[in-house]
Amino acid sequence: MSESDKLIRAHTASEYAYGFVTDIDQEIAPKGLSEDTVRFISAKKEEPEWMLAWRLKAFRAWLQMEEPRWQNVHYPAIDFQDISYYAAPRKKPALNSLDEVDPELLRTYERLGIPMEEQKVLAGVAVDFVMDSTSVLTTFRKQLQEIGVIFCPISEAIREYPDLVQRYLGTVVPARDNFYAALNSAVFSDGSFVYIPKGVRCPVELSTYFRINAAGSGQFERTLIIAEDDSYVSYLEGCTAPQRDEHQLHAAVVELVALDRAEIKYSTVQNWYPGDAEGKGGVYNFVTKRGICRGYKSKISWTQVETGSAITWKYPSCILKGDESVGEFYSVAMTNHHQQADTGTKMIHIGKNTRSRIVSKGISAGRSQNSYRGLVKINKTAENAYNYSQCDSLLIDDKCGAHTFPYLEVSNNTAQVEHEATTSKIGEDMLFYCNQRGLDDEAAVQLIVNGYCKEIFKQLPMEFAAEAQKLLEISLEGSVG
Amino acid sequence: MLSIQNLAVSIDDKAILKDLNLDIRPGEVHAIMGPNGSGKSTLASTLAGRDGYEVQSGSVRFLDKDLLDMDPDERAREGLFLAFQYPVEIPGVSVANFLKAALNERRKHQGQDPLDARQFLIEAKKEMAALEMDPSFLSRSLNEGFSGGEKKRNEIFQMAMLQPKLAILDETDSGLDIDALRIVAGGVNALRNGQNAFLVITHYQRLLDYIVPDFVHVLYDGRIVKTGPKELAQELEVRGYDWIREEYSAIA
């Protein structure tokens, strides 16, 4: 490599550390969306007839629906006929160990900084790696099976556990729920399925790394997690995507069902390609995530660290149906350059003595726009419901924006609702204090922002918290100075 | 170590320091005293490189380098430390994390490896014990909810850890009771050696009972108008500043 090549490498490499494309034999559906596309996907996945019928019903509903435009984000119209709805790695052997994995895939793991063996052994994480649409590798499954835990690709669950899937799929996020949920219901290619039986405390953090890899192919993940009475599970979702020039659409649906005294903890670190500094490229991340606390004293806790995507639009929500159930939402949303985020949560109180807690930290830099949008709804039946909301915004530049849209609907006067909101700018005093101790502006901002997010990072499993902190530092690069 | 020549500084076009001269050699402790508004804190902020302090003329050399040419963080890494009069609060950043980051920046600058967590903890606990600080301080958010005395003690603790070549103490005694004052002064004295120097800015003489200066300078109207031995501080305590004003206006 010549000197100048080296220089160029050094200067471009740091921009988006995960921007590379893995060359694996893809099987890509032709662009466009019709009933035939839906049938193609369903046939590819070797699905039973009921699943195809479910998809087609969703597709017909989608045709009647309009793309929502109320969110505080702006982007050119999406041509849904210009997207390929299915891409799967062609080689799909039955895998029992890492040795059998395509070496190209293993290199991808390495570049993502996920030492699989180490992670398995040291952190005790079972990783279900989703590369584009088809799950390639599922670890620890045998061990989990011994205690009755099912953790597998949802495509497999549809074939192996049709009763469970039929009983719960679409019960939290119905196909008609919204435009993108309907789209996902029609064309979802894969995702994860988790079932925790009664009384089982899942002994490991379940983790899935999603990765969009094929140019121009949208990724439509579908995740379903069911926690039976007195069970517990912690699920981690982390994402990185290779660099692309054209926009990529991602419309996932996540459904959580918690029964009596069950607890589901769902953590996300999202780091999809945000586009370049001029706002070119980047992922559109339009996601519907919702959980229902169906049982008495059940609990669902969402934690998200959102640093990636050109546009993030998602509201992980909790329906608190069971008496004394608890919903939590902890969020860090960081936007830089031209990124846009409109994110928050919905807490729907139905049961008696239900409680919810919302802690949202927005960080805006560059020319980005960052909105918190949240709904707290106390139904007539929700005696003695309690909500605490805290929405903080931190501005790092003069050209960025922070917005807060809190909605409150209270139909029961025994409810108690507390809301706190702050907007602050990183002060010169703070920067100078750090400078005086030898930290340059960038290091100072990183330190201050990490401190600001500490409350959220605390909610994440430790190794994930470290990754979140690293991602935040990468996104902050070039935001000061 | 530090050589200030004909320094003039203004804030928002208002002249605060006018033709200030000061030389500090290794091993020395200099005290700067003066009435309110004479420019004491402006001198500290200018040396540390705070924004908004416009140097109009003059030069400052620090360890044979042009101090005014350096960014505030470079000055700090070169060994200049300011104990703030009003330390800022940084929520969520623990004292330990902050100090470790600062310490490792300094070490990197000096070509040393970063301190590992264990070494850091050993050092920190030693210095905290000397300053009669509880080790639980390390995990508290930086200055958040600290009492005035705790903030000042925390400044001295950072100074002890960072081992600066020149430490500027900006009214470190304000807001301290006599016990805290004694502890803080003890911390400063423990740090004194032949290689480093201190610039102690104070309004009152009592701090100088504990940190005994080699020179006392009186700052008035942006200039050092009188320099003397440590006894000058006692004289100022007894006589106040009026006689300085009279003497100065007679000359001017």
Interface residues (C-beta under 8 A of the other chain):
Chain A: G427 E428 D429 M430 F432 Y433 C434 N435 Q436 R437 G438 L439 D440 D441 A443 L447 I448 N450 G451 Y452 C453 K454 E455
Chain B: A48 G49 R50 D51 D71 P72 D73 R75 A76 R77 F81 L82 F84 P87 V88 I90 P91 G92 V93 N97 F98 L99 A101 A102 E105 R106 H109 S141 L142 Q158 L162
